[in-house]
Amino acid sequence: MPYEEKKKHINYTETPLVSVITPSYNSAAFLSECIQSVLQQTYTHWEQIIVDDASTDTSVEIAQNLADKDARIKVIQLSENKGAAFCRNKATETAQGDYIAFLDSDDLWHPEKLAKQIALMEKQRTSVCFSSYVHIDEAGNPLKKRVVALPSLSYQKQHTNNYIGNLTGIYHARSLGKIFSPNIRKRQDWAVWLEAIKKSGQVAVGIQEDLAFYRVRKGSMSSSKVKLVKYNFQFYRNYLKYSWGKSVVCLLRFFWEYFLVRPKYIKKL
């Protein structure tokens, strides 16, 4: 675990319910640690909905064993593999929370992640919130990289690049409604957060503190920068339905943002 300190749990009363969306596929090596990071939250009014995407390992058994011990954990098992977007949408359909947050089965949260974000969102009456986060390796050891959240993020800025780490984002489902992932191969989270900011009619608020831990795995889709061109062009062309010419212009702006602006928010530890 990249953190060891255990915070004293705070007993909240009449507080909003947070639905934690967790897709899982053959995640036996990481899933228990992921769920434990939710169980360790000082904000206790949450439900975690784990949708297993027809895993062939012991992921379901691990999740169900923990669910049997804590009713806040709910497990949905798919009979055939549908992909991460389908799993997130299935969990979102089931979610009962005032807020919706996302945590993939190999990632982790800081114990005060929900407490700090919900407190800020309730105080400022903001509908979308995210935070900084740290990269860790497959063994859970911190890598020398942290991604710093922008203090505020407009729709226009998010349109040029995805500045919200999905494992840090929370949106207020009661006011915005449930937002579903589009059926696209890549950049699904970008689409969700762009839509959330658009629906909110205000900027998303970023917390500069590191509240989550993103696990970098060998061979993951996100590890290939070469695929950025293809997937980002498809995001503008197929998802946002822009013309070919406008999609090219947006892609060029994306590269400017990605290579010249975004690195300012990526720090070495």
TIROMAR-23899 format. One record per atom (N, C-alpha, C): residue number from 1; x, y, z. Coordinates in steps of 0.2 Angstrom, whole numbers. Example, Ala and Ser with C-alpha at 12.3 -4.5 7.8 and 13.67 -1.06 7.14 Angstrom:
# TIROMAR-23899
  nr    xx    yy    zz
   1    66   -28    39
   1    62   -22    39
   1    66   -16    39
   2    64   -11    35
   2    68    -5    36
   2    64     0    39
# end
This chain:
# TIROMAR-23899
  nr    xx    yy    zz
   1     4    -6     0
   1     0     0     0
   1     4     6     0
   2     3    11    -4
   2     7    17    -4
   2     5    22     2
   3     1    20     6
   3    -1    24    12
   3    -2    19    18
   4     1    21    24
   4     0    17    30
   4    -4    19    35
   5    -4    26    36
   5    -8    29    41
   5   -15    28    41
   6   -18    26    46
   6   -25    25    47
   6   -29    30    50
   7   -33    34    47
   7   -37    39    50
   7   -43    37    54
   8   -44    41    59
   8   -50    39    63
   8   -56    40    59
   9   -61    36    59
   9   -67    36    56
   9   -72    41    59
  10   -75    45    54
  10   -79    51    56
  10   -86    48    56
  11   -90    49    60
  11   -97    47    60
  11  -102    52    57
  12  -103    51    51
  12  -107    56    47
  12  -115    55    48
  13  -119    60    49
  13  -126    59    50
  13  -130    63    44
  14  -135    60    41
  14  -138    63    36
  14  -134    66    31
  15  -129    62    29
  15  -124    65    23
  15  -126    61    17
  16  -124    64    11
  16  -125    61     5
  16  -122    54     4
  17  -126    50     0
  17  -123    43    -2
  17  -119    44    -8
  18  -113    41    -8
  18  -108    41   -13
  18  -108    34   -16
  19  -110    33   -23
  19  -109    27   -26
  19  -103    26   -30
  20   -99    21   -28
  20   -92    20   -31
  20   -93    15   -36
  21   -91    17   -42
  21   -92    12   -48
  21   -85     9   -49
  22   -85     2   -49
  22   -79    -2   -50
  22   -80    -8   -55
  23   -78    -7   -61
  23   -78   -12   -66
  23   -72   -17   -64
  24   -73   -23   -65
  24   -67   -28   -64
  24   -67   -34   -69
  25   -61   -35   -71
  25   -60   -41   -76
  25   -53   -44   -74
  26   -53   -50   -72
  26   -47   -54   -70
  26   -42   -49   -66
  27   -45   -47   -60
  27   -41   -42   -56
  27   -40   -45   -49
  28   -39   -52   -49
  28   -38   -55   -42
  28   -32   -52   -39
  29   -27   -50   -43
  29   -21   -48   -39
  29   -21   -41   -36
  30   -26   -37   -38
  30   -27   -31   -35
  30   -33   -29   -32
  31   -39   -33   -33
  31   -45   -31   -31
  31   -46   -30   -24
  32   -44   -35   -20
  32   -44   -34   -13
  32   -42   -28   -10
  33   -36   -26   -12
  33   -33   -19   -10
  33   -37   -13   -12
  34   -40   -14   -18
  34   -44    -9   -21
  34   -50    -8   -16
  35   -53   -13   -15
  35   -59   -13   -10
  35   -57   -10    -3
  36   -52   -13    -1
  36   -49   -11     6
  36   -48    -3     6
  37   -46     0     1
  37   -45     7     1
  37   -52    11     1
  38   -57     8    -1
  38   -64    10     0
  38   -66     9     7
  39   -65     3    10
  39   -67     2    16
  39   -64     6    21
  40   -58     9    20
  40   -54    13    24
  40   -56    20    24
  41   -61    22    20
  41   -63    29    19
  41   -65    32    26
  42   -63    38    28
  42   -66    41    34
  42   -73    43    33
  43   -75    44    27
  43   -82    45    25
  43   -85    39    24
  44   -90    37    28
  44   -93    30    28
  44   -99    29    24
  45  -102    34    22
  45  -109    33    19
  45  -108    33    11
  46  -106    26     9
  46  -105    25     2
  46  -108    18     1
  47  -108    16    -6
  47  -109    10    -8
  47  -104     9   -14
  48  -102     3   -14
  48   -97     1   -20
  48  -100    -4   -24
  49  -101    -3   -30
  49  -104    -7   -35
  49   -99   -10   -39
  50   -97   -17   -38
  50   -92   -20   -42
  50   -96   -24   -48
  51   -94   -23   -54
  51   -97   -26   -60
  51   -91   -31   -63
  52   -92   -37   -62
  52   -87   -42   -64
  52   -88   -44   -71
  53   -83   -43   -76
  53   -84   -43   -83
  53   -83   -50   -85
  54   -86   -55   -82
  54   -85   -62   -84
  54   -78   -65   -83
  55   -75   -63   -77
  55   -68   -65   -75
  55   -67   -72   -75
  56   -61   -74   -77
  56   -59   -82   -77
  56   -55   -83   -71
  57   -53   -78   -67
  57   -49   -80   -61
  57   -54   -79   -55
  58   -51   -78   -49
  58   -55   -78   -43
  58   -57   -71   -41
  59   -58   -66   -46
  59   -60   -60   -44
  59   -67   -60   -41
  60   -72   -63   -43
  60   -79   -64   -41
  60   -79   -66   -33
  61   -75   -71   -32
  61   -74   -74   -25
  61   -72   -69   -20
  62   -66   -65   -23
  62   -63   -60   -18
  62   -68   -55   -17
  63   -72   -52   -22
  63   -77   -47   -21
  63   -83   -49   -17
  64   -85   -55   -18
  64   -91   -58   -14
  64   -89   -59    -7
  65   -83   -62    -6
  65   -81   -63     1
  65   -81   -56     5
  66   -79   -51     2
  66   -79   -45     6
  66   -86   -42     6
  67   -90   -43     1
  67   -97   -41     1
  67  -101   -44     6
  68  -100   -51     8
  68  -103   -54    13
  68  -102   -51    20
  69   -96   -48    20
  69   -94   -45    27
  69   -97   -38    28
  70   -98   -34    22
  70  -100   -27    22
  70  -106   -26    17
  71  -112   -25    19
  71  -117   -24    15
  71  -117   -18    10
  72  -112   -14    11
  72  -111    -8     7
  72  -108   -10     0
  73  -105   -16     0
  73  -102   -18    -6
  73  -107   -23   -10
  74  -108   -21   -16
  74  -113   -25   -20
  74  -109   -28   -26
  75  -110   -34   -28
  75  -107   -37   -33
  75  -112   -40   -39
  76  -110   -38   -45
  76  -114   -40   -51
  76  -109   -44   -55
  77  -111   -50   -57
  77  -107   -54   -61
  77  -110   -55   -68
  78  -107   -53   -73
  78  -109   -54   -80
  78  -107   -61   -83
  79  -112   -63   -87
  79  -110   -70   -90
  79  -106   -70   -96
  80  -105   -64   -99
  80  -101   -64  -105
  80   -97   -57  -104
  81   -91   -57  -107
  81   -87   -51  -107
  81   -90   -45  -111
  82   -91   -39  -108
  82   -94   -34  -112
  82   -89   -28  -112
  83   -84   -27  -108
  83   -80   -22  -109
  83   -81   -17  -103
  84   -76   -12  -102
  84   -76    -8   -96
  84   -82    -3   -96
  85   -83     0  -102
  85   -89     5  -103
  85   -95     2  -101
  86   -97    -4  -103
  86  -103    -8  -101
  86  -104    -9   -94
  87   -98   -11   -91
  87   -98   -12   -84
  87   -99    -6   -80
  88   -96     0   -82
  88   -97     6   -78
  88  -105     8   -79
  89  -107     7   -85
  89  -114     9   -86
  89  -119     5   -82
  90  -118    -2   -82
  90  -122    -6   -78
  90  -122    -4   -70
  91  -116    -2   -68
  91  -116     0   -61
  91  -119     6   -60
  92  -118    11   -65
  92  -122    17   -64
  92  -129    17   -64
  93  -132    12   -68
  93  -139    11   -68
  93  -141     9   -61
  94  -137     5   -58
  94  -139     2   -51
  94  -138     7   -46
  95  -134    12   -47
  95  -132    17   -41
  95  -138    20   -38
  96  -137    21   -32
  96  -142    25   -28
  96  -140    31   -25
  97  -133    33   -26
  97  -130    38   -23
  97  -132    45   -25
  98  -131    50   -21
  98  -132    57   -23
  98  -126    59   -27
  99  -120    56   -26
  99  -114    57   -29
  99  -112    51   -33
 100  -108    51   -38
 100  -106    45   -41
 100   -98    46   -42
 101   -94    41   -40
 101   -87    42   -41
 101   -85    35   -44
 102   -78    35   -47
 102   -76    30   -51
 102   -69    27   -48
 103   -69    21   -47
 103   -62    18   -45
 103   -61    11   -48
 104   -57    11   -53
 104   -55     4   -56
 104   -52    -1   -52
 105   -53    -7   -53
 105   -51   -13   -49
 105   -44   -13   -47
 106   -39   -10   -51
 106   -32   -10   -49
 106   -30    -3   -46
 107   -34     1   -45
 107   -32     8   -42
 107   -34     8   -35
 108   -32    14   -32
 108   -33    15   -24
 108   -34    22   -23
 109   -38    23   -17
 109   -39    29   -14
 109   -36    30    -8
 110   -34    37    -7
 110   -32    39     0
 110   -38    39     5
 111   -37    37    11
 111   -42    36    16
 111   -47    42    17
 112   -44    48    15
 112   -49    54    16
 112   -51    57     9
 113   -51    53     4
 113   -53    55    -2
 113   -60    58    -3
 114   -64    53    -1
 114   -71    55    -1
 114   -73    61     4
 115   -70    60    10
 115   -72    65    15
 115   -70    72    13
 116   -64    73    10
 116   -62    80     8
 116   -66    82     1
 117   -67    78    -3
 117   -71    80    -9
 117   -78    82    -8
 118   -81    77    -4
 118   -88    79    -3
 118   -89    85     1
 119   -85    86     6
 119   -85    92    10
 119   -84    98     6
 120   -80    98     1
 120   -79   104    -3
 120   -85   105    -7
 121   -87   100   -10
 121   -93   100   -15
 121   -99   103   -12
 122  -100   100    -5
 122  -106   102    -2
 122  -106   110     0
 123  -100   112     2
 123   -99   119     4
 123   -99   123    -2
 124   -96   122    -7
 124   -96   126   -13
 124  -102   125   -18
 125  -106   120   -16
 125  -111   118   -21
 125  -109   117   -28
 126  -103   114   -29
 126  -101   112   -35
 126  -103   105   -37
 127  -104   104   -44
 127  -106    98   -46
 127  -101    93   -48
 128   -95    95   -50
 128   -90    91   -52
 128   -83    93   -48
 129   -80    87   -46
 129   -74    88   -42
 129   -69    83   -44
 130   -62    85   -44
 130   -57    80   -45
 130   -51    82   -41
 131   -46    78   -41
 131   -40    79   -37
 131   -34    77   -40
 132   -28    79   -37
 132   -21    76   -40
 132   -21    69   -38
 133   -16    65   -41
 133   -15    58   -40
 133    -8    56   -41
 134    -6    51   -38
 134     1    48   -39
 134     1    41   -43
 135     6    40   -47
 135     7    34   -51
 135    10    29   -46
 136     8    23   -46
 136    11    17   -43
 136    12    12   -48
 137    17     7   -46
 137    18     2   -50
 137    14    -4   -48
 138    15   -10   -52
 138    11   -16   -51
 138    11   -18   -44
 139    16   -17   -40
 139    17   -20   -33
 139    15   -15   -28
 140    12    -9   -31
 140     9    -4   -26
 140    15     1   -24
 141    21     1   -27
 141    26     6   -25
 141    25    12   -28
 142    26    18   -25
 142    25    24   -28
 142    30    25   -34
 143    28    28   -40
 143    33    29   -45
 143    34    37   -44
 144    39    39   -47
 144    41    46   -46
 144    37    51   -51
 145    30    50   -50
 145    26    54   -55
 145    20    56   -51
 146    18    62   -51
 146    11    64   -49
 146     8    69   -54
 147     1    68   -54
 147    -2    72   -59
 147    -6    77   -55
 148    -5    84   -56
 148    -8    89   -52
 148   -14    92   -55
 149   -20    92   -51
 149   -26    94   -53
 149   -26   102   -54
 150   -29   104   -59
 150   -30   111   -60
 150   -35   114   -55
 151   -34   120   -52
 151   -38   122   -47
 151   -46   123   -50
 152   -46   125   -56
 152   -53   125   -59
 152   -52   123   -66
 153   -58   119   -69
 153   -57   117   -76
 153   -64   118   -79
 154   -63   122   -85
 154   -69   124   -88
 154   -71   119   -94
 155   -77   119   -97
 155   -78   115  -102
 155   -73   116  -108
 156   -72   122  -110
 156   -67   123  -115
 156   -60   120  -114
 157   -58   121  -108
 157   -51   118  -106
 157   -52   110  -107
 158   -57   107  -104
 158   -58   100  -104
 158   -58    97  -111
 159   -61   102  -116
 159   -62   100  -123
 159   -56    99  -126
 160   -50   102  -124
 160   -44   102  -127
 160   -40    96  -125
 161   -42    93  -119
 161   -38    87  -116
 161   -41    85  -110
 162   -41    79  -108
 162   -44    76  -102
 162   -40    77   -96
 163   -42    82   -92
 163   -38    84   -86
 163   -40    81   -80
 164   -45    77   -80
 164   -48    73   -74
 164   -46    66   -74
 165   -42    64   -69
 165   -41    57   -68
 165   -47    54   -66
 166   -49    49   -70
 166   -56    46   -68
 166   -56    43   -61
 167   -51    40   -58
 167   -51    38   -52
 167   -52    43   -46
 168   -51    50   -48
 168   -52    55   -44
 168   -58    59   -44
 169   -62    58   -50
 169   -68    62   -51
 169   -74    60   -48
 170   -78    65   -46
 170   -85    64   -43
 170   -89    69   -46
 171   -96    67   -47
 171  -101    71   -50
 171  -107    71   -46
 172  -111    76   -45
 172  -117    76   -42
 172  -123    73   -46
 173  -124    67   -45
 173  -130    64   -49
 173  -137    67   -48
 174  -138    69   -42
 174  -145    72   -41
 174  -146    78   -45
 175  -141    82   -46
 175  -143    88   -50
 175  -141    87   -58
 176  -136    83   -59
 176  -134    82   -66
 176  -138    76   -70
 177  -140    72   -66
 177  -143    65   -68
 177  -137    60   -69
 178  -139    54   -71
 178  -133    49   -72
 178  -130    50   -79
 179  -124    50   -79
 179  -120    51   -85
 179  -117    44   -87
 180  -118    42   -93
 180  -116    35   -95
 180  -110    36  -100
 181  -106    31  -100
 181  -100    31  -104
 181  -102    29  -111
 182  -100    32  -116
 182  -102    31  -123
 182   -98    24  -125
 183  -101    21  -130
 183   -98    14  -132
 183   -92    15  -137
 184   -87    18  -134
 184   -81    19  -139
 184   -75    15  -135
 185   -70    14  -140
 185   -65     9  -137
 185   -60    13  -132
 186   -59    19  -133
 186   -55    23  -129
 186   -58    30  -127
 187   -55    33  -122
 187   -57    40  -120
 187   -64    40  -118
 188   -67    35  -115
 188   -74    35  -112
 188   -74    40  -106
 189   -69    40  -102
 189   -69    44   -96
 189   -69    51   -98
 190   -65    53  -103
 190   -65    60  -106
 190   -72    62  -108
 191   -76    58  -111
 191   -82    59  -113
 191   -87    61  -107
 192   -86    56  -102
 192   -91    57   -96
 192   -89    64   -93
 193   -83    66   -92
 193   -82    72   -88
 193   -83    78   -92
 194   -82    77   -99
 194   -84    83  -103
 194   -91    84  -102
 195   -95    79  -103
 195  -103    80  -102
 195  -105    82   -95
 196  -101    80   -90
 196  -103    82   -83
 196  -102    90   -82
 197   -96    92   -85
 197   -95    99   -84
 197  -100   103   -88
 198  -101   101   -94
 198  -106   104   -99
 198  -113   104   -95
 199  -115    99   -92
 199  -122    99   -89
 199  -122   103   -83
 200  -116   104   -79
 200  -116   108   -73
 200  -117   115   -74
 201  -114   117   -80
 201  -114   124   -82
 201  -109   129   -78
 202  -105   125   -75
 202  -100   129   -71
 202   -93   125   -71
 203   -88   128   -69
 203   -81   124   -69
 203   -81   118   -64
 204   -77   113   -66
 204   -75   108   -61
 204   -70   111   -56
 205   -70   109   -50
 205   -66   111   -45
 205   -60   106   -43
 206   -54   107   -44
 206   -49   103   -43
 206   -45   104   -36
 207   -44    98   -32
 207   -40    98   -26
 207   -33    96   -28
 208   -28   100   -26
 208   -21    99   -27
 208   -18    93   -23
 209   -21    91   -18
 209   -19    86   -14
 209   -20    79   -17
 210   -15    75   -16
 210   -15    68   -19
 210   -20    64   -16
 211   -25    62   -19
 211   -30    58   -15
 211   -32    51   -18
 212   -28    50   -23
 212   -29    43   -27
 212   -22    41   -29
 213   -22    34   -31
 213   -16    31   -33
 213   -17    27   -39
 214   -14    29   -45
 214   -16    26   -52
 214   -10    20   -53
 215   -13    14   -54
 215    -8     9   -55
 215    -6     8   -62
 216     0     9   -64
 216     3     8   -71
 216     4     1   -72
 217     1    -2   -77
 217     2   -10   -78
 217     5   -11   -85
 218     9   -15   -85
 218    13   -17   -91
 218     8   -19   -97
 219     8   -17  -103
 219     4   -19  -108
 219    -3   -16  -108
 220    -4   -11  -103
 220   -11    -8  -103
 220   -12    -3  -109
 221   -18    -2  -111
 221   -19     2  -117
 221   -17     9  -116
 222   -17    12  -110
 222   -15    19  -108
 222    -8    20  -109
 223    -4    14  -109
 223     3    15  -109
 223     6    16  -116
 224     2    16  -121
 224     4    17  -128
 224     2    24  -130
 225     7    28  -131
 225     6    35  -133
 225     5    35  -141
 226     7    30  -144
 226     6    30  -152
 226    -2    30  -153
 227    -5    27  -149
 227   -13    26  -150
 227   -16    32  -149
 228   -13    37  -146
 228   -17    44  -145
 228   -20    47  -151
 229   -16    47  -156
 229   -18    50  -162
 229   -25    47  -165
 230   -25    40  -165
 230   -31    37  -167
 230   -37    38  -163
 231   -36    37  -156
 231   -42    37  -152
 231   -44    44  -151
 232   -40    49  -151
 232   -42    56  -150
 232   -45    59  -156
 233   -43    57  -162
 233   -46    59  -168
 233   -53    56  -168
 234   -54    50  -166
 234   -61    46  -166
 234   -65    50  -161
 235   -62    52  -155
 235   -66    55  -150
 235   -70    61  -153
 236   -66    66  -157
 236   -69    72  -160
 236   -73    70  -166
 237   -71    65  -170
 237   -75    64  -176
 237   -81    59  -175
 238   -80    54  -171
 238   -86    49  -170
 238   -90    51  -164
 239   -87    53  -158
 239   -91    55  -152
 239   -94    61  -152
 240   -90    67  -154
 240   -93    73  -154
 240   -96    75  -161
 241   -95    71  -166
 241   -98    71  -172
 241   -96    78  -176
 242   -90    79  -175
 242   -87    85  -179
 242   -85    83  -186
 243   -85    88  -190
 243   -82    86  -197
 243   -75    84  -197
 244   -73    81  -203
 244   -66    79  -203
 244   -61    84  -202
 245   -63    90  -205
 245   -58    96  -204
 245   -58    98  -197
 246   -64    99  -194
 246   -64   102  -187
 246   -61    97  -182
 247   -61    90  -184
 247   -58    85  -180
 247   -51    86  -180
 248   -48    87  -186
 248   -41    88  -187
 248   -38    94  -183
 249   -42   100  -183
 249   -40   106  -180
 249   -40   105  -172
 250   -45   101  -170
 250   -46    99  -163
 250   -40    95  -160
 251   -38    90  -165
 251   -33    86  -163
 251   -26    89  -163
 252   -25    94  -167
 252   -19    98  -167
 252   -19   102  -160
 253   -25   105  -158
 253   -25   109  -152
 253   -24   104  -146
 254   -26    98  -147
 254   -25    93  -142
 254   -17    91  -141
 255   -14    91  -146
 255    -6    90  -146
 255    -3    95  -143
 256    -5   102  -144
 256    -2   107  -141
 256    -3   107  -134
 257    -9   105  -132
 257   -11   105  -125
 257    -7    99  -121
 258    -7    94  -125
 258    -4    87  -122
 258     4    88  -121
 259     7    91  -126
 259    14    91  -126
 259    17    97  -123
 260    14   103  -123
 260    17   109  -121
 260    13   112  -115
 261     7   110  -113
 261     4   113  -108
 261     3   108  -102
 262     0   102  -104
 262    -1    97   -98
 262     5    95   -94
 263    11    95   -97
 263    17    93   -94
 263    19    98   -88
 264    16   104   -88
 264    17   108   -82
 264    13   106   -76
 265     8   101   -77
 265     5    98   -71
 265     7    91   -69
 266    12    89   -72
 266    15    82   -71
 266    22    84   -67
 267    22    82   -61
 267    28    83   -57
 267    31    77   -55
 268    38    77   -54
 268    42    72   -51
 268    42    72   -44
 269    41    66   -41
 269    42    66   -33
 269    49    65   -31
# end
